[in-house]
Amino acid sequence: IDRYGLNDRIHLIVADLFHFPFESIPKDASSADCIISNPPYVDQAVIPTLSPTVKDYEPRRSINGGKNGFEIIQILIQRGLPFLKPNGLLALEIDPSQKELILKQVPWAKFATDLSGKNRLCFVRPKPK
């Protein structure tokens, strides 16, 4: 941002989802253009079957997405979307198996595939009023 002289146009916030005070922000104060997250999205039941290079070295908090790997993603959708400007964007890395769960929450979500052709990225804008 500094390198390109964008300090007056881009303001980054690095926040812990569990400690960010969404509740303190007035409902009509949508203020973020974009929320980008690589949340924990591994189903907790699958963690014991992961490669040792993942399950034995990655902090559990960074990979454990709870039941179906969807708990953190659901929080981001429910709490993050209302925080976005009307044309804002929520961008998430996901497990390909979560596409249908996401579409049940936000049927207008869009997806992009990784190099192996699997749905790996999810993009959601606030629902038009």
N, C-alpha and C positions, 0 to 999 in steps of 0.2 A: 504494500500500500504506500509506504514511504517512497519506494523506488519510483513509482509512477505518479507521485504527487496527488494521491487520492484521499489524503487524510481528512479533508473537509467533506468528502462524499461517502466514505465507507467507514463504518464504526463496527468493529468486531466485538462480540461479547462471548467469552468462553464461560460457560455456566454448567453447573451440576444440575441435572434435571430435578433431583430431589430437594434441592435447596434454592432453586430459582423462585422468587416470590411472584408467581403468576397471579395469585389472589390479590396482590397489592396494586395491580394495574387495573385502572378503570376499564370496564367492558367496552366502552366506546373509544378506547385509546389504542387501537390497533397500530402497532408501530414498527414491526419488523418487515423488511422486504423479503427476507429469506431465513429459514432455519435449516441447517444442514446437520445431519447426524449419522454416525455409524454406530447405532445402538447395539447393545447385546441382543442377538436374535437367535441364539441357539436354544432349542428346546431343552429344558433341564433334564429330561429323560434320556436325551441323546449324548449328553456330555461324557458319561463313562465310556462311550464307544468311540470317541474322537481320538485322533492320532495323539500319541504321547507328546509330540512336539507342541500340541495345542493344550490338551487337558492337564499336562503336568507343569507347564510353564506360564500359560496365560492366567492372569488373575481371574478367578471365577466371576467376579463382578463385571468383568469386561466381555464375557461370553454368555453368561446365563441370562437368557431372555424369559425365564419362567415357563409356564405351561404353554406349549406350542411355540415357544420362543417369541411370543406376541405381546407379553405384558408391557414391556417398555415402549414398543411401537404404538400400542394402544394409548398409552399415556401421552406420547408425543402428538398423536392425532387429536386426542380430546383436548389437551391443554395448549398445544402449539398452534393449531389452526386458528382459534379465536384471537390469537396474539398477532397474527399476520395482517398486513395491509390488504385491501380488497384484491389486489393483483399479486399478492405475495406468493411465496413458494416454500413448501415443506419438501425437502429432499432427504431420502433415507436409503441406506443400504439394507437389503433384506435377504432372507433365505427364500429361494424360489418357491418353496412350499407355502409361503405366507401370502401369496398374491390373492387367493380367494378370501382369506380372512380380512385382508385390507379392503377388498372390494365390497364386503358386507358392511364395513364401516363408512367407507367413502367410495361409492360406485363410480365416481368421476375420476378416480386416480388413474395416472398413466404410468407405464412401466418401460424400462429399458433393459436390454439383455447384456450379459457379460460376454467375453470372447468365446465362451463355450455355448452361447445361445440360451443361457438360463436367465430368467427374470431375476435381476440382482439389484436394480435401482427402482425406487418408487418416487413419483413426483405428484404432489397434491397441492392444489390451489384452494383457497377458501371457496365454499359453495356460493355462487352468485345469489344475491338476494332478490 
